[in-house]
Amino acid sequence: MQRRQLMALAAASAATAAAPAWAQAWPSRPIRLIVPFAPGGTTDIIARVVAEPLGRVLGRPVVVDNKGGAGGAIGAQELARAAPDGYTLGMGTASTTAANPAINKKVGYDPVADFAPIVNIAATPNVLAVNPAVPAKDYAAFVALIKREPGKYSYASPGTGSIGHLQMELFKSLAGLFITHIPYRGAGPALNDVVAGQVPIIFDNVPSALPFIQGGKLAPIVVASSARLKELPATPTFAEVGLEQVNRMAYYGILAPKGTPAAIVEQINAAMLKVLGEPVVKKRIEDTGSIVIGNSPQAFAQQIRDELAVYQRVVARQKLSI
């Protein structure tokens, strides 16, 4: 009997030692939040707005780690390969979970199967803007200029397969325009070059482009939004210029690697909803031109599936490829 008891105790001890780290007190160390784009873009801005208060609610620091490149694919790949223990999270965007995988069959991850969606933080409109040196400051003049000199102008995007790339290509195909694509490693570098006049045009998220527009360093032409923005009341939507198909807002959420325990996913979701309920955080997000969402893991997962399907149809219809 004594021998059997000792064997049982040994087995119990072994099981405890082999138990996954998440089964113990989580979190017990800092959490890394991968931003799959360079600093300065909307994804980076929103990640940094929520990182500190999220860490405060969870009781451990949340450290932002920028891993830009390949339209967000490098950072997304790193997240997909990370240990599913709750200590590595990532920002999931319309670029990394829909646009890039739709156009790039070798993106290196499955946006539906390789992640555990946690929460959609915010949605943002996009804006087509130009350097002030471009001799066109409204939509009609812009289209006339490009058609008059096809091939002369180029546009910057946060990267091949980014939402800025695919939405611009959709716009070009519908409007019958020829503008050369110049991809960057994120919205920050792309914006810097457009502001500096190295590239004349950009299709970017409102939060990262808005400070330059308000500072007179970019001129807005048209926005992808369901209605005119209070920050840009004189700028029409794509629906107003007859291209409602281009009116798709970007989203910014938090993902974990596939296999992350449901209890951790739910804990982060609850913490994030608490953070988004804080008036200061809500205002900081809304001041960028974004709309606070804050939904369930299930709702965010469905949104990702729906958005991916939309851009897969766009790629097929417009015959787009890397």
C-alpha positions as CSV (number, residue, x, y, z in Angstrom):
1,M,0.0,0.0,0.0
2,Q,2.8,2.4,1.0
3,R,4.6,1.7,-2.3
4,R,1.4,2.5,-4.3
5,Q,0.9,5.7,-2.3
6,L,4.5,6.8,-3.0
7,M,4.0,6.0,-6.8
8,A,0.8,8.1,-6.8
9,L,2.5,11.0,-5.1
10,A,5.4,10.8,-7.6
11,A,3.0,10.8,-10.5
12,A,1.1,13.8,-9.1
13,S,4.4,15.6,-8.7
14,A,5.4,14.9,-12.2
15,A,2.1,16.1,-13.6
16,T,2.4,19.3,-11.6
17,A,6.0,19.9,-13.0
18,A,4.8,19.2,-16.5
19,A,1.8,21.5,-16.3
20,P,2.0,24.3,-18.8
21,A,3.1,27.7,-17.5
22,W,-0.3,29.3,-18.1
23,A,-1.9,26.9,-15.6
24,Q,0.1,28.6,-12.9
25,A,-0.5,32.3,-12.0
26,W,-0.8,34.3,-15.3
27,P,0.7,36.7,-16.0
28,S,3.9,36.4,-13.9
29,R,6.2,38.4,-16.3
30,P,5.9,41.2,-18.9
31,I,3.8,40.6,-22.0
32,R,5.2,41.4,-25.5
33,L,2.8,43.1,-28.0
34,I,4.1,42.7,-31.5
35,V,3.2,45.6,-33.9
36,P,3.8,44.3,-37.4
37,F,4.7,47.7,-38.8
38,A,7.3,50.4,-38.2
39,P,6.7,53.1,-35.6
40,G,4.6,56.1,-36.5
41,G,1.7,54.4,-38.3
42,T,-1.9,53.9,-37.0
43,T,-1.2,50.4,-35.7
44,D,1.7,51.6,-33.7
45,I,-0.3,54.6,-32.4
46,I,-3.2,52.5,-31.2
47,A,-1.0,49.8,-29.7
48,R,0.9,52.4,-27.6
49,V,-2.4,54.0,-26.5
50,V,-3.6,50.8,-24.9
51,A,-0.4,49.1,-23.9
52,E,0.2,50.9,-20.6
53,P,-3.3,50.8,-19.3
54,L,-3.7,47.1,-20.4
55,G,-0.5,46.3,-18.5
56,R,-1.9,48.1,-15.5
57,V,-5.1,46.1,-15.5
58,L,-3.3,42.8,-16.0
59,G,-0.7,43.6,-13.4
60,R,2.3,43.2,-15.7
61,P,3.9,45.6,-18.2
62,V,2.8,45.2,-21.9
63,V,5.8,46.1,-24.0
64,V,5.3,47.2,-27.6
65,D,7.7,45.5,-30.1
66,N,7.8,46.8,-33.7
67,K,8.5,44.1,-36.3
68,G,7.8,45.8,-39.6
69,G,8.2,44.5,-43.2
70,A,6.5,42.6,-46.0
71,G,3.2,44.5,-45.5
72,G,3.0,43.3,-41.9
73,A,3.8,39.6,-42.7
74,I,7.1,39.5,-40.8
75,G,5.5,40.5,-37.5
76,A,2.5,38.3,-38.1
77,Q,4.7,35.3,-38.9
78,E,6.6,35.8,-35.6
79,L,3.3,35.9,-33.7
80,A,2.0,32.8,-35.4
81,R,5.2,30.9,-34.4
82,A,5.3,32.2,-30.8
83,A,4.5,30.0,-27.8
84,P,0.8,30.0,-27.0
85,D,1.3,31.0,-23.4
86,G,-0.2,34.4,-23.3
87,Y,3.2,36.2,-23.1
88,T,3.3,37.1,-26.8
89,L,0.4,39.0,-28.4
90,G,0.2,40.9,-31.6
91,M,-1.8,43.6,-33.3
92,G,-4.1,42.2,-36.0
93,T,-5.1,44.5,-38.8
94,A,-7.1,44.4,-42.0
95,S,-3.7,44.4,-43.7
96,T,-2.2,41.3,-41.9
97,T,-5.4,39.3,-41.6
98,A,-7.2,40.1,-44.9
99,A,-5.5,42.2,-47.6
100,N,-2.0,40.7,-47.4
101,P,-3.1,37.0,-47.2
102,A,-5.6,37.6,-50.0
103,I,-3.0,38.8,-52.4
104,N,0.1,36.9,-51.2
105,K,-0.4,33.1,-51.3
106,K,3.1,32.7,-49.6
107,V,2.5,35.1,-46.8
108,G,3.7,32.4,-44.3
109,Y,0.6,32.1,-42.1
110,D,-3.1,31.4,-42.2
111,P,-5.0,34.4,-40.9
112,V,-7.9,32.3,-39.7
113,A,-6.2,29.1,-38.5
114,D,-3.0,30.4,-37.0
115,F,-4.3,33.0,-34.5
116,A,-6.7,33.2,-31.5
117,P,-8.5,36.5,-31.9
118,I,-9.0,38.4,-28.7
119,V,-10.6,41.8,-29.3
120,N,-11.1,44.4,-32.0
121,I,-9.9,47.6,-30.4
122,A,-10.9,50.2,-33.0
123,A,-11.9,50.8,-36.6
124,T,-10.5,53.7,-38.7
125,P,-11.3,55.4,-42.0
126,N,-8.7,55.7,-44.6
127,V,-7.8,58.8,-46.6
128,L,-6.3,59.4,-50.1
129,A,-4.0,62.4,-49.7
130,V,-1.4,64.2,-51.7
131,N,1.7,66.3,-51.0
132,P,0.7,70.0,-51.3
133,A,3.0,70.4,-54.3
134,V,0.6,68.2,-56.4
135,P,-1.5,70.6,-58.5
136,A,-4.8,69.0,-57.5
137,K,-6.6,69.6,-54.2
138,D,-10.0,68.0,-54.8
139,Y,-11.2,64.7,-56.2
140,A,-12.3,65.9,-59.7
141,A,-9.0,67.8,-60.2
142,F,-7.0,64.8,-58.9
143,V,-8.6,62.3,-61.3
144,A,-8.3,64.8,-64.2
145,L,-4.6,65.3,-63.4
146,I,-3.8,61.5,-63.3
147,K,-5.7,60.8,-66.5
148,R,-3.9,63.7,-68.2
149,E,-0.5,62.4,-67.3
150,P,-0.8,58.6,-66.8
151,G,2.3,57.0,-65.3
152,K,3.8,60.2,-64.1
153,Y,2.6,59.9,-60.5
154,S,3.3,57.3,-57.8
155,Y,1.9,56.5,-54.4
156,A,3.4,55.2,-51.2
157,S,1.8,52.4,-49.1
158,P,2.7,50.8,-45.8
159,G,3.8,47.8,-47.8
160,T,2.8,45.3,-50.5
161,G,-0.4,43.6,-49.4
162,S,-1.3,46.3,-46.9
163,I,-4.7,47.8,-46.7
164,G,-3.4,51.0,-48.2
165,H,-2.0,49.0,-51.2
166,L,-5.2,46.9,-51.9
167,Q,-7.6,49.8,-51.4
168,M,-5.6,52.0,-53.7
169,E,-5.4,49.3,-56.3
170,L,-9.2,48.8,-56.1
171,F,-9.7,52.5,-56.4
172,K,-7.3,52.7,-59.5
173,S,-9.1,49.8,-61.2
174,L,-12.6,51.4,-60.7
175,A,-11.5,54.9,-61.6
176,G,-9.4,53.8,-64.6
177,L,-6.2,55.4,-63.3
178,F,-2.5,54.5,-63.7
179,I,-0.4,55.3,-60.6
180,T,2.8,53.4,-59.7
181,H,3.0,51.6,-56.4
182,I,5.9,52.2,-54.1
183,P,5.8,50.0,-50.9
184,Y,7.4,50.9,-47.6
185,R,8.0,49.0,-44.3
186,G,5.1,50.8,-42.6
187,A,2.9,53.9,-42.7
188,G,5.5,56.0,-40.8
189,P,8.3,55.8,-43.4
190,A,5.7,56.1,-46.2
191,L,4.2,59.2,-44.7
192,N,7.6,60.8,-44.1
193,D,8.5,60.4,-47.8
194,V,5.2,61.8,-49.0
195,V,5.4,64.8,-46.6
196,A,9.0,65.3,-47.9
197,G,7.8,65.3,-51.5
198,Q,9.8,62.1,-52.4
199,V,6.4,60.4,-53.4
200,P,3.4,62.6,-54.2
201,I,0.4,60.4,-53.1
202,I,-0.6,58.1,-50.2
203,F,-3.6,56.1,-49.2
204,D,-3.3,55.8,-45.5
205,N,-5.3,55.5,-42.2
206,V,-6.7,58.7,-40.9
207,P,-5.1,58.5,-37.5
208,S,-1.5,58.5,-38.8
209,A,-2.2,60.9,-41.7
210,L,-4.4,63.4,-39.8
211,P,-1.6,65.3,-38.0
212,F,0.1,66.0,-41.3
213,I,-3.2,67.1,-42.9
214,Q,-4.0,69.4,-40.0
215,G,-0.4,70.8,-40.2
216,G,-0.9,71.6,-43.9
217,K,1.7,69.0,-45.0
218,L,-0.8,66.8,-46.8
219,A,-4.0,67.6,-48.7
220,P,-6.9,65.2,-48.3
221,I,-8.7,64.2,-51.5
222,V,-11.3,61.6,-50.5
223,V,-12.0,59.4,-47.5
224,A,-13.0,55.7,-47.2
225,S,-15.7,56.1,-44.6
226,S,-19.5,55.6,-44.2
227,A,-19.9,59.4,-43.7
228,R,-17.8,62.5,-43.8
229,L,-15.5,62.9,-40.8
230,K,-15.8,65.7,-38.3
231,E,-12.1,66.1,-38.5
232,L,-12.3,66.5,-42.3
233,P,-15.7,68.0,-43.0
234,A,-14.9,69.3,-46.5
235,T,-13.5,66.0,-47.8
236,P,-16.0,63.7,-49.6
237,T,-16.4,60.0,-49.1
238,F,-15.8,57.5,-51.9
239,A,-19.6,56.9,-52.0
240,E,-20.0,60.6,-52.7
241,V,-17.7,60.4,-55.7
242,G,-19.5,57.2,-57.0
243,L,-17.1,54.6,-55.7
244,E,-18.8,53.2,-52.6
245,Q,-17.0,49.8,-53.1
246,V,-13.8,51.5,-51.8
247,N,-15.5,52.6,-48.5
248,R,-13.9,50.0,-46.2
249,M,-12.6,51.0,-42.8
250,A,-9.5,49.4,-41.3
251,Y,-9.5,47.6,-38.0
252,Y,-6.9,47.2,-35.2
253,G,-7.3,44.3,-32.7
254,I,-5.3,42.0,-30.6
255,L,-4.4,38.4,-31.5
256,A,-2.7,35.6,-29.8
257,P,-1.0,32.5,-31.3
258,K,-3.3,29.6,-32.0
259,G,-3.6,27.3,-29.0
260,T,-3.5,30.0,-26.4
261,P,-5.7,28.8,-23.6
262,A,-9.3,30.1,-23.7
263,A,-9.0,31.3,-20.1
264,I,-6.2,33.6,-21.0
265,V,-7.9,34.9,-24.1
266,E,-11.0,35.7,-22.1
267,Q,-8.9,37.4,-19.4
268,I,-7.2,39.6,-21.9
269,N,-10.5,40.4,-23.5
270,A,-12.0,41.4,-20.2
271,A,-9.0,43.5,-19.4
272,M,-9.1,45.2,-22.8
273,L,-12.8,46.0,-22.5
274,K,-12.1,47.6,-19.1
275,V,-9.3,49.7,-20.7
276,L,-11.5,50.8,-23.5
277,G,-14.1,51.9,-21.0
278,E,-11.7,54.4,-19.5
279,P,-12.6,57.9,-20.6
280,V,-9.0,59.0,-21.2
281,V,-8.2,56.0,-23.4
282,K,-11.4,56.3,-25.3
283,K,-10.8,59.9,-26.0
284,R,-7.2,59.3,-27.1
285,I,-8.3,56.7,-29.6
286,E,-11.2,58.9,-30.8
287,D,-8.9,61.9,-31.2
288,T,-7.0,60.0,-33.8
289,G,-10.1,59.7,-35.9
290,S,-10.8,56.1,-34.9
291,I,-14.0,54.5,-33.6
292,V,-13.7,52.4,-30.4
293,I,-15.1,48.9,-31.0
294,G,-14.3,46.5,-28.1
295,N,-16.0,43.2,-29.0
296,S,-15.8,39.5,-28.1
297,P,-13.2,37.1,-29.4
298,Q,-15.9,35.3,-31.4
299,A,-17.1,38.5,-33.0
300,F,-13.6,39.6,-33.9
301,A,-12.9,36.1,-35.4
302,Q,-16.0,36.4,-37.6
303,Q,-15.0,39.9,-38.7
304,I,-11.6,38.6,-39.8
305,R,-13.2,35.8,-41.8
306,D,-15.6,38.3,-43.5
307,E,-12.9,40.8,-44.4
308,L,-10.6,38.1,-45.8
309,A,-13.4,36.9,-48.1
310,V,-14.0,40.5,-49.3
311,Y,-10.4,41.0,-50.3
312,Q,-10.0,37.6,-51.8
313,R,-12.9,38.5,-54.1
314,V,-11.2,41.9,-54.9
315,V,-7.9,40.2,-55.8
316,A,-9.7,37.7,-58.0
317,R,-11.8,40.2,-59.8
318,Q,-9.0,42.7,-60.3
319,K,-6.4,40.0,-61.1
320,L,-4.0,41.4,-58.5
321,S,-0.8,39.6,-57.6
322,I,2.5,40.3,-55.8
